[in-house]
Amino acid sequence: MGPGYVLNGRYKIRRVLGEGGMANVYLADDLILNRPVTVKILRLDLQNDPASLRRFHREAMSLTELTNPNIVNIYDIDQTDDGMQYLVMEYVDGMDLKAYIKKNHKLPYERVIEIMEQILSAVEDAHAHNIIHRDLKPKNILIDKNGTVKITDFGIAVAVAEFTMTQTNTLVGSVHYISPEQARGSMVTKQSDIYSLGIILFEMLTGEVPYQGETAISVALKHYRNDMPSVRNYDNNIPQSLENVILHATAKNLNDRYKTVAEMADDLRTVLDEDRKNEKVWRPQNFVDEETK
């Protein structure tokens, strides 16, 4: 689908924006409303899977109910005459958070918190509508030229939920952000999104992800076997209160992790307050300090 192609008589393709594991993404012009839009055309093998298509449409339709300023709007869900499924979304003129971190590292703590609060606002709103993202990562978080955060691909990852990590580039590419329960193949919950948010916060502060490995499986194993590295090893000036938000969000045990995004947001909001300057390292409830045994 090249430049100049008109999709369904309405969306004139300008150029390719990206090719992902789930969809090919294009910048296009809406010839009726005279505005730039993003068009995502669902991957061919998913289009041939009726169950995936049903989930794709159900999730996409539910997203049209969301009007949060930090979530990319969905304008249209349709298919071509030959059955090609596509989404038309708000076009965000800017860059993704991955590129933003690389360009601006080290980010001031205040800016990290400001970005994170916008992300949390979007995820909290989606969770209130019982929509779980499942694939939160910096590549799915856009920042426009005004500095406003916009999350994309909300809930769409459910269309590939049944594919294993070795069968889809989407999950291989996201393995650095998946929760321990996702890595084990267990049920995904709202707390799984919270874990991913903790990893994203780690990356905003350090410029790196906490777990590296030669294969997707080796990285996945580290999510539920390895302790979270300290961000203070990268920058000793990072307040302990700010690191504690990461530790709480990325707790291996769901009972220790933040229960809601609102709980995480409330904690983040005060991390730079004077009365939290001497905060101790957050520990899970059943943590045993080897030095005090």
C-alpha positions in Angstrom: 0.0 0.0 0.0 2.0 3.0 -1.3 1.7 6.8 -1.1 -1.4 8.1 -2.9 -3.4 4.9 -2.3 -6.9 5.8 -1.1 -8.3 3.4 1.5 -12.1 2.8 1.2 -12.4 6.1 -0.8 -11.6 8.2 2.3 -8.1 7.8 3.7 -5.2 8.8 1.3 -2.0 7.2 2.3 1.0 9.5 2.7 3.7 7.2 4.0 4.6 4.2 6.2 5.0 5.1 9.9 6.0 1.6 11.0 5.6 -2.1 10.6 4.9 -4.0 13.8 4.1 -7.5 14.9 0.4 -6.8 14.9 -0.2 -4.2 12.2 1.3 -2.0 9.5 1.0 1.7 10.4 0.5 4.5 7.9 0.1 8.3 8.0 -2.9 9.2 5.9 -5.2 12.2 5.2 -8.9 11.9 5.9 -10.3 13.3 2.7 -13.7 14.0 4.3 -12.7 15.7 7.5 -9.5 17.1 6.1 -7.2 16.0 8.9 -4.1 13.8 9.2 -4.8 10.3 10.7 -3.0 7.2 11.6 -4.2 4.0 9.9 -3.3 0.6 11.3 -4.0 -2.4 9.1 -4.2 -5.6 11.0 -1.6 -8.3 10.3 -2.7 -10.8 7.7 -2.4 -14.0 9.8 -4.5 -12.3 12.5 -7.1 -11.4 9.9 -7.5 -15.1 9.1 -8.2 -16.0 12.8 -11.9 -15.4 13.6 -11.3 -15.5 17.4 -8.6 -12.8 17.1 -10.8 -10.7 14.9 -13.7 -10.8 17.4 -11.4 -9.8 20.3 -9.8 -7.1 18.1 -13.2 -5.6 17.3 -14.6 -5.9 20.9 -11.6 -4.2 22.4 -11.4 -1.5 19.7 -15.1 -0.7 20.1 -14.7 -0.4 23.9 -11.9 2.0 23.3 -14.1 4.4 21.5 -15.8 5.1 24.8 -12.6 6.5 26.3 -12.1 10.3 26.0 -9.0 10.7 28.1 -6.6 13.4 26.8 -3.7 11.0 27.3 -5.1 8.2 25.2 -4.9 8.2 21.4 -8.5 8.5 20.0 -9.9 5.9 17.7 -12.0 7.4 14.9 -13.0 4.5 12.8 -13.0 0.6 12.7 -13.8 -0.9 9.4 -12.6 -3.3 6.6 -12.0 -3.0 2.9 -14.1 -4.8 0.3 -11.5 -7.6 0.3 -11.8 -8.1 4.0 -8.7 -6.1 5.2 -9.3 -5.0 8.8 -8.1 -1.5 9.8 -8.3 1.1 12.5 -8.2 4.8 12.0 -6.7 6.7 14.9 -5.7 10.2 16.0 -2.3 11.2 14.5 0.2 12.3 17.1 2.9 14.5 15.8 5.9 13.8 18.0 8.0 10.8 19.1 7.6 7.7 21.2 8.8 7.6 24.8 11.7 5.3 23.8 13.1 7.9 21.5 12.3 10.7 23.9 14.3 8.9 26.7 17.2 8.4 24.4 17.2 12.0 23.2 16.7 13.7 26.6 18.5 11.4 29.1 19.0 12.2 31.9 15.5 13.5 32.4 14.9 15.7 35.5 13.0 13.9 38.2 10.2 16.4 38.0 9.8 15.7 34.2 9.8 12.0 34.8 7.0 12.3 37.4 5.1 14.6 35.1 5.2 12.1 32.2 4.4 9.2 34.5 1.4 11.0 36.0 -0.1 11.4 32.5 0.6 7.8 31.7 -1.1 6.7 35.0 -4.1 8.9 34.3 -4.7 7.1 31.0 -4.2 3.7 32.4 -6.4 4.4 35.4 -9.2 5.6 33.1 -8.9 2.5 30.9 -8.9 0.2 33.9 -12.1 1.9 35.1 -13.7 0.7 31.9 -12.2 -2.8 32.5 -9.7 -2.4 29.6 -6.2 -3.9 30.3 -3.5 -2.7 27.9 -1.4 -5.9 28.2 1.5 -4.4 26.2 2.6 -1.2 27.9 6.1 -0.1 26.8 7.8 3.1 25.8 7.1 2.4 22.1 3.4 2.5 22.8 3.6 5.8 24.6 3.8 8.9 22.4 4.8 12.5 23.3 3.5 15.3 21.1 5.3 18.5 20.3 3.6 20.2 23.3 4.9 17.5 25.7 1.6 15.8 26.2 1.6 12.1 26.6 -0.6 9.8 24.5 -0.9 6.1 24.9 -1.7 4.0 21.9 -2.6 0.3 21.2 -4.8 0.1 24.3 -6.3 -3.3 24.6 -5.4 -4.2 21.0 -2.7 -6.6 22.2 -5.5 -9.0 23.3 -5.7 -10.0 19.6 -2.4 -11.8 19.8 -2.8 -13.0 23.4 -2.8 -16.6 22.4 0.4 -16.4 20.4 3.6 -17.5 22.3 6.7 -15.3 22.7 8.5 -17.3 20.0 5.6 -17.0 17.5 5.2 -13.2 17.4 7.6 -10.3 17.1 5.2 -8.3 19.2 5.7 -10.3 22.4 9.4 -10.7 21.7 9.7 -7.0 21.5 7.7 -6.4 24.6 9.4 -9.1 26.8 11.4 -6.4 28.7 8.2 -5.0 30.1 6.0 -8.1 30.8 5.0 -9.0 34.4 6.1 -12.3 36.1 2.6 -13.7 35.7 2.6 -12.9 31.9 6.1 -14.5 31.6 4.7 -17.7 33.3 1.6 -17.7 31.0 -0.8 -16.9 33.8 -3.8 -14.7 33.6 -3.2 -11.0 32.8 -4.8 -8.6 35.3 -4.8 -4.8 35.9 -1.8 -5.4 38.2 0.1 -6.8 35.2 -0.2 -3.3 33.6 1.1 -1.8 36.9 4.2 -4.0 36.8 4.9 -2.7 33.2 4.5 0.8 34.5 7.1 0.2 37.1 9.6 -1.0 34.4 8.8 2.1 32.3 9.6 4.3 35.3 12.8 2.4 35.8 13.8 3.1 32.2 12.9 6.8 32.3 15.3 7.2 35.3 18.2 5.1 34.0 17.9 5.0 30.2 17.9 1.2 30.4 15.6 -1.8 31.1 16.3 -3.8 34.3 16.7 -7.2 32.7 18.7 -8.1 29.6 19.2 -11.5 27.9 20.2 -13.2 24.7 16.7 -14.6 24.1 13.1 -13.5 24.9 12.8 -16.5 27.2 15.9 -15.7 29.2 14.6 -12.2 29.8 11.1 -13.5 30.7 12.7 -15.8 33.3 14.4 -12.9 35.0 11.1 -11.1 35.5 10.0 -13.7 38.1 13.4 -15.0 39.3 15.7 -12.0 39.7 15.5 -9.2 42.1 14.9 -5.7 40.7 18.2 -3.9 40.2 18.4 -0.6 42.1 18.0 2.6 40.1 20.3 4.2 42.6 23.2 2.0 41.2 22.8 4.2 38.0 22.3 7.5 39.8 22.8 7.7 43.6 20.9 11.0 43.7 17.6 9.4 42.8 15.4 9.8 45.9 14.7 6.5 47.7 11.0 7.5 47.8 11.0 7.5 43.9 12.8 4.1 43.7 10.3 2.7 46.2 7.5 3.4 43.7 9.3 1.2 41.2 9.9 -1.6 43.8 6.3 -1.5 44.9 4.9 -1.5 41.3 7.2 -4.4 40.3 6.7 -6.7 43.3 6.8 -10.3 42.1 3.9 -11.3 44.4 0.5 -9.7 43.4 -0.3 -9.3 47.1 2.7 -7.0 47.5 2.2 -5.0 44.3 0.0 -1.8 44.1 -3.6 -3.0 43.9 -4.7 -0.1 41.6 -3.1 2.5 39.4 -4.7 5.2 41.6 -2.7 3.8 44.5 0.5 4.1 42.5 -0.3 7.6 41.4 -1.0 8.7 45.0 2.4 7.4 46.0 4.2 9.0 43.1 2.7 12.4 43.7 4.5 12.9 46.9 7.9 11.4 46.2 9.8 14.7 46.2 8.1 16.0 49.4 10.3 17.1 52.2 8.9 14.5 54.7 9.9 11.6 52.4 13.6 12.6 52.1 14.8 9.9 54.6 12.5 7.1 53.4 13.8 3.6 53.9 13.9 1.0 51.1 10.5 -0.5 50.4 10.3 -4.2 51.1 7.6 -6.9 50.5 5.6 -7.9 53.5 7.4 -11.3 53.9 10.8 -10.0 53.1 13.6 -11.5 55.3 16.7 -9.4 55.7 19.6 -11.8 55.7 21.7 -9.5 57.9 19.1 -9.5 60.7 18.1 -13.2 60.6 
